[in-house]
């Protein structure tokens, strides 16, 4: 018992990078065991040997720093988090590179970056990937999503990044900060992990069991459960479709996608107020409003195509299928997951799909909630900007009004300013990535879709929006490099990278 406690204390005292590295190596052992169970011995040995090599490296590093009193500042942990998403996929890519014939290591690296950032960018054809590789991608995406759950409250919150910079309530922020400063930062990481990771694992297991109970095979249910909780959109051999889950399976998946709308669904300082927080959460209300509104508009578009009595029999059955297909797919893209409902085909029986590109691009740009696995601009920022728009409109209508001039309004102005700053940086990043991709031979429209997919961590978007023929592996090197950078920035947000660069320049 004492040995186990000492190990946990020593592990918690290690730098963040090495902690995550050790966990990633341990995950490879799971894949090795699964490979032996399904008699895929070659692939199982690859995962086993890679895992043992990584764990050996970890042990040697642990021994080297065991007698040193390592301390990580907030900035150092921010740097570690940024380096994790760039460097750890280099090691995670080895199994894919060794197992798949004829691929380059850089392509395997891009694939792992896409998985670890929960983007789920399809680098390779699904037929090329084995069951073990499909599961490996989904597992790494799930691991990356869990890392973001923890990092959001341990690393990003204390430095007011990752969406917390727009909180207008200073009192709410201070509650989090007081909790974070009670112990050493390393122990805080362990504390928050012990709080959130069991919830994350428990939700995944529950979703897996529920999907299996509705008729989906265990393997597919597991991949989908891992993908839904991480909002990666990795669905295995079936690509982005949820075919096979059935209506009730999709209902269950939609319920679990709620965790990507707001961190209030899984993390709250006061357990007695969790229901109140969820019901009155601005992100959840805005997200559900947009989802329902777009679903309704798409349904009206569907029904406008029914212009004769001969189609009247489709009104109830196909119409209801259309409503659900629109709702689920809209919900999925709002949370940057990218799953397509199996009832989405009902939509195409009524109307043209050509106008859908803009709608889903907009949904992904809006994104999900702050401190969740979803990407995009984030609903909290959109809500704040909408409130600012309403206030400015009110000033134009009632120029003599002096309402709202108090300390809260000053705090709100800061939140609006930070939201605008992030939005402008996001637009600039989107433009730069699009231009880079277009410069190296890609059509502008395709470049824009791919840029949005990476910066919003909605990789499956490229399949739905007509880029199935696009081969990521055939792109020029600098285009691939731009995709890697954009996926990491989309995951951590541009303000995090700028904070690191700014701090480095000040020290220099």
VEXDREN-2710 file (C-alpha; in Angstrom, 1 decimal):
% VEXDREN-2710
k/r/px/py/pz
1/UNK/0.0/0.0/0.0
2/UNK/2.8/2.4/0.9
3/UNK/4.7/1.5/-2.2
4/UNK/1.6/2.2/-4.3
5/UNK/1.1/5.6/-2.6
6/UNK/4.7/6.5/-3.1
7/UNK/4.5/5.6/-6.7
8/UNK/1.4/7.8/-7.2
9/UNK/3.1/10.7/-5.4
10/UNK/6.3/10.3/-7.5
11/UNK/4.2/10.0/-10.7
12/UNK/2.2/13.2/-9.8
13/UNK/5.4/15.1/-9.2
14/UNK/6.7/14.4/-12.7
15/UNK/6.3/17.0/-15.5
16/UNK/3.0/16.8/-17.4
17/UNK/4.6/15.6/-20.6
18/UNK/6.1/12.5/-19.0
19/UNK/2.8/11.7/-17.2
20/UNK/0.9/11.7/-20.4
21/UNK/3.6/9.8/-22.3
22/UNK/3.5/7.0/-19.7
23/UNK/-0.3/6.8/-20.0
24/UNK/-0.2/6.7/-23.8
25/UNK/2.3/3.8/-23.6
26/UNK/0.0/1.9/-21.2
27/UNK/-2.8/2.3/-23.7
28/UNK/-0.8/0.5/-26.3
29/UNK/-0.8/-2.5/-24.0
30/UNK/-4.6/-2.6/-24.3
31/UNK/-4.3/-2.7/-28.0
32/UNK/-1.7/-5.5/-27.8
33/UNK/-4.0/-7.6/-25.6
34/UNK/-7.0/-7.0/-28.0
35/UNK/-4.8/-7.9/-31.0
36/UNK/-3.8/-11.3/-29.4
37/UNK/-7.5/-12.0/-28.6
38/UNK/-8.6/-11.5/-32.2
39/UNK/-5.5/-13.4/-33.3
40/UNK/-3.9/-10.5/-35.1
41/UNK/-0.5/-11.4/-33.8
42/UNK/1.7/-9.3/-36.0
43/UNK/-0.2/-6.1/-35.1
44/UNK/-0.4/-7.1/-31.4
45/UNK/3.4/-7.6/-31.3
46/UNK/3.9/-4.1/-32.8
47/UNK/1.8/-2.5/-30.1
48/UNK/3.5/-4.6/-27.4
49/UNK/7.1/-3.8/-28.4
50/UNK/6.3/-0.1/-28.9
51/UNK/4.6/0.1/-25.6
52/UNK/7.5/-1.7/-23.7
53/UNK/10.0/0.6/-25.5
54/UNK/8.1/3.7/-24.4
55/UNK/7.7/2.4/-20.8
56/UNK/11.4/1.7/-20.6
57/UNK/12.2/5.2/-21.7
58/UNK/9.7/6.5/-19.1
59/UNK/11.4/4.5/-16.3
60/UNK/14.9/5.7/-17.3
61/UNK/13.7/9.3/-17.3
62/UNK/11.9/8.7/-13.9
63/UNK/15.1/7.4/-12.4
64/UNK/17.1/10.3/-13.8
65/UNK/14.9/13.0/-12.2
66/UNK/13.9/11.1/-9.1
67/UNK/16.3/13.0/-6.9
68/UNK/15.4/16.4/-8.3
69/UNK/12.8/18.8/-7.0
70/UNK/11.0/19.6/-10.2
71/UNK/8.6/22.4/-10.2
72/UNK/6.3/23.4/-13.1
73/UNK/4.9/26.9/-13.3
74/UNK/1.7/27.7/-15.1
75/UNK/3.6/28.8/-18.1
76/UNK/5.7/25.7/-18.1
77/UNK/2.6/23.5/-18.1
78/UNK/1.1/25.6/-20.9
79/UNK/4.3/24.9/-22.9
80/UNK/4.1/21.2/-22.0
81/UNK/0.5/21.1/-23.2
82/UNK/1.5/22.7/-26.5
83/UNK/4.4/20.4/-27.0
84/UNK/2.3/17.4/-26.1
85/UNK/0.1/17.8/-29.1
86/UNK/3.0/18.4/-31.5
87/UNK/5.5/15.8/-30.1
88/UNK/3.6/12.9/-28.6
89/UNK/2.0/11.9/-31.9
90/UNK/5.5/11.3/-33.2
91/UNK/5.7/8.3/-30.8
92/UNK/2.0/7.4/-31.2
93/UNK/2.5/7.1/-35.0
94/UNK/5.0/4.2/-34.9
95/UNK/2.4/1.4/-34.7
96/UNK/0.4/2.8/-37.6
97/UNK/3.6/3.4/-39.7
98/UNK/4.9/-0.1/-39.1
99/UNK/1.6/-1.9/-39.6
100/UNK/0.3/-0.2/-42.7
101/UNK/2.3/-1.0/-45.8
102/UNK/3.6/1.7/-48.1
103/UNK/2.8/4.8/-46.0
104/UNK/5.2/7.5/-45.0
105/UNK/5.9/8.3/-41.3
106/UNK/4.8/11.9/-41.8
107/UNK/1.3/10.7/-42.9
108/UNK/1.1/8.4/-39.9
109/UNK/2.1/11.4/-37.8
110/UNK/-0.6/13.6/-39.3
111/UNK/-3.2/10.8/-38.6
112/UNK/-2.2/10.7/-35.0
113/UNK/-2.2/14.5/-34.6
114/UNK/-5.8/14.3/-36.0
115/UNK/-6.7/11.7/-33.5
116/UNK/-5.0/13.2/-30.5
117/UNK/-6.5/16.6/-31.1
118/UNK/-10.0/14.9/-31.5
119/UNK/-10.1/16.2/-35.1
120/UNK/-10.5/12.8/-36.6
121/UNK/-9.1/13.9/-40.0
122/UNK/-9.3/10.9/-42.4
123/UNK/-5.8/10.6/-43.7
124/UNK/-6.1/7.1/-45.1
125/UNK/-8.8/5.1/-46.8
126/UNK/-10.9/3.2/-44.4
127/UNK/-10.4/-0.1/-46.3
128/UNK/-6.6/0.3/-45.7
129/UNK/-7.1/0.3/-41.9
130/UNK/-7.5/-2.8/-39.8
131/UNK/-9.8/-3.2/-36.9
132/UNK/-6.9/-2.7/-34.5
133/UNK/-5.8/0.6/-36.2
134/UNK/-9.4/1.9/-36.2
135/UNK/-9.7/1.2/-32.5
136/UNK/-6.2/2.8/-31.9
137/UNK/-7.3/6.0/-33.6
138/UNK/-10.6/6.1/-31.6
139/UNK/-8.7/5.4/-28.3
140/UNK/-6.1/8.1/-28.9
141/UNK/-8.9/10.6/-29.7
142/UNK/-10.7/9.6/-26.5
143/UNK/-7.4/10.0/-24.6
144/UNK/-6.9/13.4/-26.1
145/UNK/-10.4/14.4/-25.1
146/UNK/-9.9/13.3/-21.5
147/UNK/-6.7/15.2/-21.4
148/UNK/-8.5/18.4/-22.4
149/UNK/-11.1/17.9/-19.7
150/UNK/-8.4/17.9/-17.1
151/UNK/-6.1/20.5/-18.7
152/UNK/-8.9/23.0/-19.1
153/UNK/-9.3/23.3/-15.3
154/UNK/-5.7/22.7/-14.2
155/UNK/-3.7/24.6/-16.9
156/UNK/-5.9/26.8/-19.0
157/UNK/-8.2/28.2/-16.3
158/UNK/-5.5/29.7/-14.0
159/UNK/-4.1/31.6/-17.0
160/UNK/-7.5/32.6/-18.3
161/UNK/-7.2/30.8/-21.6
162/UNK/-9.2/28.2/-23.5
163/UNK/-12.4/30.2/-23.3
164/UNK/-12.2/31.2/-19.6
165/UNK/-10.9/34.6/-20.7
166/UNK/-14.5/35.6/-21.5
167/UNK/-16.1/34.8/-18.2
168/UNK/-17.8/38.0/-17.1
169/UNK/-18.2/36.8/-13.6
170/UNK/-14.9/37.4/-11.7
171/UNK/-16.3/35.7/-8.7
172/UNK/-16.8/32.4/-10.6
173/UNK/-13.3/32.5/-11.9
174/UNK/-11.9/33.2/-8.4
175/UNK/-13.7/30.2/-7.1
176/UNK/-11.8/28.0/-9.5
177/UNK/-8.6/29.8/-8.8
178/UNK/-8.9/29.4/-5.0
179/UNK/-9.4/25.7/-5.4
180/UNK/-6.4/25.4/-7.7
181/UNK/-4.1/27.2/-5.3
182/UNK/-4.8/25.2/-2.2
183/UNK/-2.1/22.6/-3.0
184/UNK/1.0/22.3/-5.2
185/UNK/0.2/22.4/-8.9
186/UNK/1.2/18.8/-9.4
187/UNK/-1.1/17.5/-6.7
188/UNK/-3.9/19.7/-8.1
189/UNK/-3.4/17.9/-11.4
190/UNK/-3.9/14.6/-9.6
191/UNK/-6.9/15.9/-7.7
192/UNK/-8.7/17.2/-10.8
193/UNK/-7.9/14.0/-12.6
194/UNK/-9.3/11.9/-9.8
195/UNK/-12.5/14.0/-10.1
196/UNK/-13.0/14.1/-13.8
197/UNK/-11.4/10.9/-15.3
198/UNK/-13.7/8.5/-13.5
199/UNK/-16.7/10.5/-14.8
200/UNK/-15.2/10.4/-18.3
201/UNK/-14.5/6.6/-18.2
202/UNK/-17.9/5.9/-16.6
203/UNK/-19.8/7.8/-19.3
204/UNK/-17.9/6.0/-22.0
205/UNK/-18.7/2.6/-20.5
206/UNK/-22.3/3.4/-20.0
207/UNK/-22.6/4.6/-23.6
208/UNK/-20.8/1.5/-24.9
209/UNK/-23.3/-0.8/-23.0
210/UNK/-26.3/1.2/-24.2
211/UNK/-25.3/1.1/-27.8
212/UNK/-24.5/-2.6/-27.6
213/UNK/-27.9/-3.2/-26.0
214/UNK/-29.6/-1.6/-29.0
215/UNK/-28.1/-4.1/-31.4
216/UNK/-24.8/-2.7/-32.4
217/UNK/-21.9/-5.1/-32.2
218/UNK/-19.5/-4.6/-29.3
219/UNK/-16.5/-3.4/-31.4
220/UNK/-18.5/-0.8/-33.3
221/UNK/-20.3/0.3/-30.1
222/UNK/-16.9/0.8/-28.4
223/UNK/-15.5/2.9/-31.3
224/UNK/-18.6/5.1/-31.3
225/UNK/-18.6/5.5/-27.6
226/UNK/-15.0/6.6/-27.6
227/UNK/-15.7/9.0/-30.5
228/UNK/-18.9/10.5/-29.1
229/UNK/-17.3/11.4/-25.7
230/UNK/-14.2/12.8/-27.5
231/UNK/-16.3/14.4/-30.3
232/UNK/-13.7/13.1/-32.8
233/UNK/-16.2/11.6/-35.2
234/UNK/-14.0/8.5/-35.7
235/UNK/-16.6/5.7/-36.5
236/UNK/-14.5/2.9/-37.8
237/UNK/-15.0/1.2/-41.1
238/UNK/-18.4/2.9/-41.5
239/UNK/-16.8/6.4/-42.0
240/UNK/-19.0/9.2/-40.6
241/UNK/-22.3/7.5/-40.8
242/UNK/-24.1/6.1/-37.8
243/UNK/-25.6/3.3/-39.8
244/UNK/-26.4/0.3/-37.6
245/UNK/-27.0/2.3/-34.4
246/UNK/-30.7/2.6/-35.1
247/UNK/-33.1/5.3/-34.0
248/UNK/-32.7/4.5/-30.3
249/UNK/-28.9/4.3/-30.6
250/UNK/-28.8/7.7/-32.1
251/UNK/-31.0/9.1/-29.3
252/UNK/-28.5/7.8/-26.8
253/UNK/-25.6/9.3/-28.7
254/UNK/-27.4/12.7/-28.9
255/UNK/-27.9/12.6/-25.2
256/UNK/-24.2/12.1/-24.6
257/UNK/-23.3/14.8/-27.0
258/UNK/-24.8/17.2/-24.5
259/UNK/-21.6/16.9/-22.5
260/UNK/-19.9/18.8/-25.4
261/UNK/-22.2/21.8/-25.1
262/UNK/-21.1/22.9/-21.6
263/UNK/-18.7/21.9/-18.9
264/UNK/-21.5/22.4/-16.5
265/UNK/-22.8/19.0/-17.5
266/UNK/-19.9/17.2/-15.9
267/UNK/-18.1/19.7/-13.7
268/UNK/-19.5/22.0/-11.0
269/UNK/-18.2/23.3/-7.8
270/UNK/-21.5/22.7/-6.0
271/UNK/-23.2/19.4/-6.6
272/UNK/-26.4/20.6/-5.2
273/UNK/-26.7/23.3/-7.9
274/UNK/-25.8/21.0/-10.9
275/UNK/-29.4/20.8/-12.3
276/UNK/-29.8/24.6/-12.0
277/UNK/-26.5/25.2/-13.7
278/UNK/-27.4/22.9/-16.6
279/UNK/-30.9/24.3/-17.1
280/UNK/-29.8/27.9/-17.0
281/UNK/-26.5/27.5/-18.7
282/UNK/-26.1/30.1/-21.5
283/UNK/-24.1/27.7/-23.7
284/UNK/-26.7/24.9/-23.5
285/UNK/-29.6/27.3/-24.2
286/UNK/-27.9/28.9/-27.2
287/UNK/-26.7/25.6/-28.6
288/UNK/-30.1/23.9/-28.3
289/UNK/-31.8/27.0/-29.8
290/UNK/-29.5/27.0/-32.8
291/UNK/-29.9/23.2/-33.3
292/UNK/-33.7/23.3/-33.1
293/UNK/-33.9/26.4/-35.3
294/UNK/-31.7/24.9/-38.0
295/UNK/-33.5/21.6/-37.8
296/UNK/-36.9/23.4/-38.3
297/UNK/-35.6/25.4/-41.3
298/UNK/-34.2/22.3/-42.9
299/UNK/-37.5/20.5/-42.4
300/UNK/-39.3/23.4/-44.0
301/UNK/-37.0/23.2/-46.9
302/UNK/-37.7/19.5/-47.1
303/UNK/-41.5/20.0/-47.0
304/UNK/-41.3/22.6/-49.7
305/UNK/-40.4/19.9/-52.1
306/UNK/-43.6/18.0/-51.5
307/UNK/-45.8/19.6/-54.2
308/UNK/-48.2/16.9/-55.1
309/UNK/-50.6/14.5/-53.4
310/UNK/-48.6/11.6/-54.7
311/UNK/-46.0/12.5/-52.2
312/UNK/-48.4/12.9/-49.3
313/UNK/-47.7/9.4/-48.0
314/UNK/-44.1/10.5/-47.4
315/UNK/-45.2/13.4/-45.2
316/UNK/-45.5/11.4/-42.0
317/UNK/-42.9/8.7/-42.3
318/UNK/-40.2/10.3/-44.4
319/UNK/-41.1/13.7/-42.8
320/UNK/-40.4/12.4/-39.3
321/UNK/-37.3/10.7/-40.5
322/UNK/-36.2/14.0/-42.0
323/UNK/-36.7/15.8/-38.7
324/UNK/-34.7/13.4/-36.8
325/UNK/-32.0/13.1/-39.5
326/UNK/-31.6/16.9/-39.5
327/UNK/-31.7/17.2/-35.8
328/UNK/-29.0/14.5/-35.1
329/UNK/-26.7/15.6/-37.9
330/UNK/-27.0/19.3/-36.9
331/UNK/-26.4/18.4/-33.2
332/UNK/-23.4/16.3/-34.2
333/UNK/-21.8/19.1/-36.3
334/UNK/-22.5/21.8/-33.7
335/UNK/-20.5/19.7/-31.2
336/UNK/-17.8/19.2/-33.9
337/UNK/-18.3/15.4/-33.8
338/UNK/-19.3/15.1/-37.5
339/UNK/-21.5/12.0/-37.3
340/UNK/-24.2/11.7/-39.9
341/UNK/-27.6/10.3/-39.0
342/UNK/-28.7/7.1/-40.7
343/UNK/-31.9/9.0/-41.4
344/UNK/-30.1/11.7/-43.3
345/UNK/-31.0/10.1/-46.5
346/UNK/-34.6/11.1/-45.9
347/UNK/-33.5/14.6/-46.5
348/UNK/-32.1/14.0/-49.9
349/UNK/-35.4/12.4/-51.0
350/UNK/-37.0/15.9/-50.7
351/UNK/-34.4/18.5/-51.4
352/UNK/-31.1/19.4/-52.9
353/UNK/-28.0/19.1/-50.7
354/UNK/-26.0/21.9/-52.4
355/UNK/-26.8/24.6/-49.8
356/UNK/-25.9/22.4/-46.8
357/UNK/-22.1/23.2/-47.0
358/UNK/-22.6/26.7/-45.7
359/UNK/-24.9/25.6/-42.9
360/UNK/-22.6/22.9/-41.6
361/UNK/-19.5/25.1/-41.9
362/UNK/-21.3/27.7/-39.8
363/UNK/-22.3/25.1/-37.2
364/UNK/-18.7/23.9/-36.8
365/UNK/-17.4/27.4/-36.6
366/UNK/-19.9/28.1/-33.7
367/UNK/-18.6/24.9/-32.0
368/UNK/-19.5/23.6/-28.5
369/UNK/-18.8/24.7/-25.0
370/UNK/-15.8/26.0/-23.2
371/UNK/-13.7/23.4/-21.4
372/UNK/-15.2/20.5/-23.4
373/UNK/-13.9/18.3/-26.1
374/UNK/-15.7/20.3/-28.8
375/UNK/-13.8/22.8/-31.0
376/UNK/-14.8/26.0/-32.8
377/UNK/-15.2/29.5/-31.6
378/UNK/-17.3/28.2/-28.6
379/UNK/-20.9/29.0/-27.7
380/UNK/-20.0/31.2/-24.7
381/UNK/-18.1/33.6/-27.0
382/UNK/-21.0/33.6/-29.4
383/UNK/-23.4/34.3/-26.6
384/UNK/-21.4/37.2/-25.3
385/UNK/-21.0/38.7/-28.7
386/UNK/-24.8/38.4/-29.3
387/UNK/-25.4/40.1/-25.9
388/UNK/-23.1/42.9/-26.9
389/UNK/-24.9/43.3/-30.2
390/UNK/-28.2/43.5/-28.3
391/UNK/-26.8/46.2/-26.0
392/UNK/-25.4/48.3/-28.8
393/UNK/-28.7/48.0/-30.7
394/UNK/-30.5/49.2/-27.5
395/UNK/-28.2/52.2/-27.3
396/UNK/-29.0/53.1/-30.9
397/UNK/-32.7/52.9/-30.2
398/UNK/-32.5/54.7/-26.8
399/UNK/-29.4/57.0/-27.0
400/UNK/-30.3/58.8/-23.7
401/UNK/-30.4/55.7/-21.6
402/UNK/-27.7/55.3/-18.9
403/UNK/-28.7/51.9/-17.7
404/UNK/-26.0/49.3/-17.2
405/UNK/-23.1/51.6/-16.3
406/UNK/-21.7/49.7/-13.3
407/UNK/-18.9/47.4/-12.3
408/UNK/-20.7/44.4/-14.0
409/UNK/-20.8/46.3/-17.3
410/UNK/-17.1/47.0/-17.1
411/UNK/-16.5/43.3/-16.6
412/UNK/-18.8/42.5/-19.5
413/UNK/-16.9/45.0/-21.7
414/UNK/-13.7/43.1/-21.0
415/UNK/-15.4/39.8/-21.9
416/UNK/-16.7/41.3/-25.2
417/UNK/-13.3/42.6/-26.0
418/UNK/-11.6/39.2/-25.4
419/UNK/-14.3/37.4/-27.5
420/UNK/-13.8/39.9/-30.4
421/UNK/-10.0/39.4/-30.1
422/UNK/-10.4/35.6/-30.3
423/UNK/-12.9/35.8/-33.2
424/UNK/-10.5/38.1/-35.2
425/UNK/-7.6/35.8/-34.5
426/UNK/-9.6/32.8/-35.6
427/UNK/-10.7/34.4/-38.8
428/UNK/-7.1/35.4/-39.6
429/UNK/-5.9/31.9/-38.9
430/UNK/-8.6/30.5/-41.1
431/UNK/-7.7/32.8/-43.9
432/UNK/-3.9/32.0/-43.6
433/UNK/-4.4/28.3/-43.6
434/UNK/-6.8/28.5/-46.6
435/UNK/-4.4/30.7/-48.5
436/UNK/-1.5/28.3/-47.8
437/UNK/-3.5/25.3/-49.0
438/UNK/-4.6/27.2/-52.1
439/UNK/-1.1/28.3/-52.9
440/UNK/0.0/24.7/-53.1
441/UNK/-2.5/23.7/-55.7
442/UNK/-5.8/23.0/-53.8
443/UNK/-9.1/24.5/-55.1
444/UNK/-10.1/27.5/-52.9
445/UNK/-13.4/25.9/-51.9
446/UNK/-11.8/22.7/-50.9
447/UNK/-9.0/24.6/-49.1
448/UNK/-11.7/26.5/-47.1
449/UNK/-13.6/23.4/-46.1
450/UNK/-10.3/21.6/-45.1
451/UNK/-9.2/24.6/-43.1
452/UNK/-12.5/24.8/-41.2
453/UNK/-12.4/21.1/-40.6
454/UNK/-9.0/21.3/-39.0
455/UNK/-9.4/24.6/-37.0
456/UNK/-12.7/23.5/-35.6
457/UNK/-11.6/19.8/-35.0
458/UNK/-14.3/18.5/-37.3
459/UNK/-12.3/16.2/-39.6
460/UNK/-15.2/14.0/-40.8
461/UNK/-16.7/17.2/-42.4
462/UNK/-14.6/16.6/-45.5
463/UNK/-16.4/13.4/-46.3
464/UNK/-19.9/14.9/-45.9
465/UNK/-19.1/18.1/-47.9
466/UNK/-17.8/16.4/-51.0
467/UNK/-14.1/15.9/-50.4
468/UNK/-14.1/12.1/-50.4
469/UNK/-11.8/12.1/-53.3
470/UNK/-9.3/14.3/-51.5
471/UNK/-6.2/12.4/-50.4
472/UNK/-4.4/14.0/-47.5
473/UNK/-1.4/11.8/-48.1
474/UNK/-1.0/13.2/-51.6
475/UNK/-0.8/16.8/-50.5
476/UNK/2.5/18.7/-50.6
477/UNK/4.6/18.8/-47.5
478/UNK/3.9/22.4/-46.5
479/UNK/0.2/21.8/-46.9
480/UNK/0.4/18.8/-44.5
481/UNK/2.4/21.0/-42.1
482/UNK/-0.2/23.7/-42.2
483/UNK/-2.9/21.0/-41.4
484/UNK/-0.8/19.8/-38.4
485/UNK/-0.4/23.4/-37.0
486/UNK/-4.1/24.2/-37.6
487/UNK/-5.3/21.1/-35.8
488/UNK/-3.2/21.8/-32.8
489/UNK/-4.3/25.5/-32.8
490/UNK/-7.9/24.4/-33.2
491/UNK/-7.6/22.1/-30.2
492/UNK/-5.7/24.5/-27.8
493/UNK/-6.8/27.8/-29.4
494/UNK/-4.6/30.5/-30.9
495/UNK/-4.5/32.5/-27.7
496/UNK/-2.6/29.7/-25.9
497/UNK/0.1/29.6/-28.6
498/UNK/0.4/33.4/-28.6
499/UNK/0.7/33.4/-24.8
500/UNK/3.6/31.0/-25.0
501/UNK/5.3/33.0/-27.8
502/UNK/4.8/36.2/-26.0
503/UNK/6.2/34.9/-22.7
504/UNK/9.2/33.5/-24.6
505/UNK/9.9/36.8/-26.3
506/UNK/9.6/38.7/-23.0
507/UNK/12.1/36.3/-21.4
508/UNK/14.5/36.7/-24.4
END
